[in-house]
């Protein structure tokens, strides 16, 4: 839920532009504005101009960053089947055992070293270039190599969840 509200707040950041997007619904509070704007956005017909593809995490270099505060862990960002269980070449950036991790389905997982599940806010990042690298609060944490393949058809980007299993 918190991640969804953060996404809504990020989307609503566009409202500061000279012209508000058609889906922006200004209300009395930011929470009401976020909810109404997301509902209006969901009702819009998809258009080619709104579709901006994400980089293929299997082919392209990438960086994913987030602010996290947890004592338990969980998914930060993933690409996986829209529905159903974890699949081959799914990609997931998450916190497990209190530390950052990045898994490529049926290939392997790279794990971080720094403890981030301590109830404090942390800025975390994962980058993929020649290697997969983690950063915590602006400092290098760990690195490792994984074999990436192109994203399978039907995989979608997900925030805060990977798969039900």
N, C-alpha and C positions, 0 to 999 in steps of 0.2 A: 504494500500500500504506500509506504513512504517513497519508494522508488517511482511509483506511478505519479505521485504528486510532484516529485522532483522533475519528472519528464514533462508534466503539464506546465510547471513553472518555466521550464526551458522553452517549451513551445510558445508560451505566452510572452516570452521575452521579445518575440517578433513584434508585439504590439507597440513597442517604443519607436517603431519606424514611422515615417511621415504618414503613410496610409495604413490603417489597420487591415489585416486580412479579413476576408468575408466571414470567416468562421469565428472571429474574435467577438466574444459576448461580455462586455464590461458589466460587472455586477458590484454589489456593495463591498464584498470582501474578496481577497485574492482566491480563497478556497472556492467561493461561489463562481467567480470568474473562470477559474480553471475547469471546474466541473461543466459549466454551461458551454465553454469554448470547446472542450473535448467532445461533448455531445453534438454540438453543431458541426464540428469537423467530421465526426463519424457519419453524420447524415449526408454529407456532400458526396456527389458522384465522383468517382475516381477520374482524374484527368491526367493526361500525359505530362502536363506542366507540373503537377504535384509529385509525380513519381521520380524519385532520385535514388538510383540503385546504390546500395552499399558496395564497397569494394569486396571482391571475392576473397575471403580470408585465406583461401587455399592458394591463390595466385598472386595476390598483391601484398606489398609491405603494408603494415597497418599499425595504428596506435589506438588503444582504448584506455581512457582514463575515467576515474570515478572518485567521488568522495564517499567513504564508507564509515559506518560506526556500528559495530556489532560485538556480541560476545559469543555468538554461535556460528556464524559463517553463512554460506549460501552463494547462489549464482549472482554474478554482477552482469555479465553479458554472454550471450550464446547465439550460435546459429545451429539450428536443429530442425527436425521435421515440425511442421506446423502443429500436428497432433501426433500422439503416439509416443512410443518409447525412444530412448537414446539410440542413435544410429551411426553406422560407419561414416567417418569423416565429419561428424558433428564437431563443433568447436565450442568450448566453454571456458570462460574466465571466471573463476570462483574462489571462495575461501573455504579451505578444508583443514581441520586440525589447527585452526587459528592463523594459517599462513596462506598466501596467494598460491593458486594453482592454475594451470592451463592444460586442458585435456583435448586431444584430437581422438575421436572415437575409433577404437580398434587399432590405434597406433601407439599411444602412450601419453604420459603426463609429465610436465615440468613443474616442480614445486619450488616455492620461495622459502626463504629462511626467516624473515622478520615476522614477529608476532603482530598481527593486525586485529585480532578478535579480543580486544582488551577494553571495550566500552568507550574508547576514545575515537575522535575523528581522525581519519587518515586519508591522504590523497594517494591513490594507487594507480599504477599504469602497467600495461603490458605492451611491448612493441615487438613487431616481427620484421626483421631485416635478414641479415645473415644468420642470426640466432633469435630465439625468443628471449626477451629480457624483461624482468620485473623491476619496478621502482616503487619505493614506499617513502612518502613525504619528501620527494625530490631526490632521494638517494638510491643508487643502484642496490638491488637486493640479491638477485640470482639470475642465472642465464642457463639455457640449455637448448638442445636441438630436437626438433620433431620433424617428421616427414609430412608435409602438407600436400594435399591433392585438391583439385577444384571442388567447390561446393556442389553436392548432389542436387538434382532438380527437386524442388519442393521444400528445401531448407529455407527458413525465414529467420530474421533477427529477433531476439527476445531479450527483454530486460528483466532481471530479477528471477528468471526461471529458465530451466533447460528442458527437462522432460519429467514426466511423472515418476520415472524410476531412477 
